[in-house]
Structure formats: C-alpha cells, structure tokens
Amino acid sequence: MDKDLAFPIAIGIALGVGLGATYGNVTLGIVVGVVVSIAYTLWRRRAGR
C-alpha cells in the first residue's frame, strides 16, 4: 500500500469514529471519513500540492 495514504486513512478513521459517534453509525462514519481523506489526498497530489 502507498505510504502516503497511511496518514489520511488514520485521519479518516479518527474522523469517522467522531462522526459515527455523533450520528450513531460508527461503521458508516469510518467509511465516509476514510473515503473523503483518500480522495482529498489524491486530489492534492494531482494538483501538485
């Protein structure tokens, strides 16, 4: 796995747990958090940082 994605995935999981705890669905929160973090990282990489 890409080393650059390890950090955003960790951020995504942390965000997801927070969102999930707030809205009552931790699994969905984690999935959304990870997807958003990875998408943001890839977008930044394509934009040249």
C-alpha positions as a printed NumPy array, in Angstrom:
array([[  0.   ,   0.   ,   0.   ],
       [  1.081,   3.553,  -0.693],
       [  2.836,   5.023,   2.353],
       [  1.333,   8.435,   1.616],
       [ -2.153,   7.008,   2.151],
       [ -1.476,   5.602,   5.643],
       [ -1.778,   9.019,   7.315],
       [ -5.027,  10.093,   5.58 ],
       [ -6.549,   6.699,   6.351],
       [ -5.704,   7.179,  10.043],
       [ -7.203,  10.69 ,   9.917],
       [-10.243,   9.286,   8.119],
       [-10.767,   6.614,  10.765],
       [-10.474,   9.189,  13.559],
       [-12.905,  11.495,  11.75 ],
       [-15.182,   8.561,  11.046],
       [-15.295,   7.464,  14.684],
       [-16.159,  11.019,  15.71 ],
       [-18.828,  11.363,  13.03 ],
       [-20.151,   7.883,  13.713],
       [-20.396,   8.506,  17.442],
       [-22.243,  11.747,  16.745],
       [-24.709,  10.261,  14.273],
       [-24.975,   6.769,  15.772],
       [-23.327,   4.735,  12.998],
       [-19.584,   4.333,  13.574],
       [-19.014,   1.969,  10.618],
       [-20.589,   4.36 ,   8.131],
       [-18.679,   7.247,   9.699],
       [-15.361,   5.421,   9.299],
       [-16.096,   4.539,   5.662],
       [-17.043,   8.131,   4.821],
       [-14.057,   9.545,   6.723],
       [-11.555,   7.245,   5.002],
       [-13.02 ,   7.824,   1.529],
       [-13.006,  11.603,   1.972],
       [ -9.427,  11.599,   3.303],
       [ -8.111,   9.422,   0.468],
       [ -9.967,  11.472,  -2.143],
       [ -8.55 ,  14.693,  -0.697],
       [ -5.006,  13.285,  -0.631],
       [ -5.187,  12.061,  -4.229],
       [ -6.692,  15.383,  -5.358],
       [ -3.896,  17.316,  -3.637],
       [ -1.281,  15.052,  -5.178],
       [ -2.756,  15.582,  -8.653],
       [ -2.889,  19.331,  -8.072],
       [  0.848,  19.234,  -7.345],
       [  0.436,  20.028,  -3.632]])
